[in-house]
């Protein structure tokens, strides 16, 4: 489509049609890249299902956090832990040095 518009601009001596043809060409390339990215992400594992920073060999959480969802400060590790349904899904360490 952009090639036809560019050829038409050449034959009819209309520079605005040439600018529109260049825009259509670049917009088409961007759309193609977005489509390829979306297709690549369709097969990828969702980020929220990936494990957190906690080592799986560590002990299970205490029973008092059975269905807890929220944030918890871990004093020995000096880190905020994000809990969902009684499991740690992320850790944010704080270094005050």
C-alpha positions in Angstrom: 0.0 0.0 0.0 2.8 2.4 0.9 4.7 1.6 -2.3 1.6 2.4 -4.4 1.1 5.6 -2.6 4.8 6.5 -3.1 4.5 5.7 -6.8 1.4 7.8 -7.1 3.2 10.7 -5.4 6.0 10.4 -7.9 3.6 10.4 -11.0 1.2 13.0 -9.7 3.9 15.3 -8.2 2.2 15.5 -4.7 4.7 15.6 -1.9 2.0 15.2 0.8 1.1 11.8 -0.6 4.8 10.8 -0.4 4.8 11.8 3.3 1.7 9.8 3.9 3.3 6.8 2.2 6.3 7.0 4.5 4.1 7.2 7.5 2.0 4.2 6.4 5.3 2.2 5.8 6.6 2.9 9.3 3.3 2.4 11.0 3.0 -0.9 9.3 6.4 -2.0 10.5 5.5 -0.9 14.1 2.2 -2.9 13.9 4.1 -6.0 12.7 6.6 -5.7 15.6 3.8 -5.3 18.1 2.0 -8.4 16.6 5.1 -10.5 16.8 5.8 -9.4 20.4 2.2 -10.2 21.4 2.4 -13.6 19.8 5.7 -14.3 21.6 4.2 -13.2 25.0 1.2 -15.5 24.4 3.3 -18.6 24.8 5.4 -17.2 27.7 4.8 -18.2 31.3 3.0 -15.4 33.2 5.1 -13.3 35.6 2.8 -13.7 38.5 3.3 -17.5 38.4 7.0 -17.4 38.7 8.6 -18.3 42.1 9.7 -15.5 44.4 13.3 -15.0 45.8 12.9 -17.4 48.6 14.9 -20.6 48.4 12.5 -23.6 48.1 14.6 -25.7 50.5 13.8 -23.3 53.4 11.3 -24.3 56.0 7.6 -23.9 55.4 6.0 -20.7 56.7 4.7 -20.7 60.3 1.1 -21.9 60.6 -0.1 -18.5 61.8 0.3 -17.2 58.3 -1.9 -19.9 56.8 -4.0 -17.8 54.3 -2.2 -14.5 54.9 -2.0 -12.0 51.9 0.0 -8.8 52.4 3.4 -7.5 53.4 5.5 -8.7 56.3 8.8 -7.4 57.6 11.4 -10.1 58.1 13.8 -8.8 60.8 16.7 -11.2 60.5 16.8 -10.8 56.7 16.0 -7.1 56.8 13.6 -7.5 54.0 9.9 -6.9 53.1 8.2 -10.1 52.1 5.1 -10.2 49.9 2.7 -13.0 50.9 -0.2 -14.4 48.9 -2.4 -17.1 50.3 0.2 -18.0 52.9 3.2 -18.2 50.6 6.0 -15.8 50.0 5.9 -14.6 46.3 8.5 -11.8 46.4 11.2 -10.3 48.7 12.5 -6.7 48.8 15.7 -6.4 50.7 16.7 -3.1 52.4 20.4 -2.2 52.9 20.9 0.8 55.2 24.6 1.0 54.8 
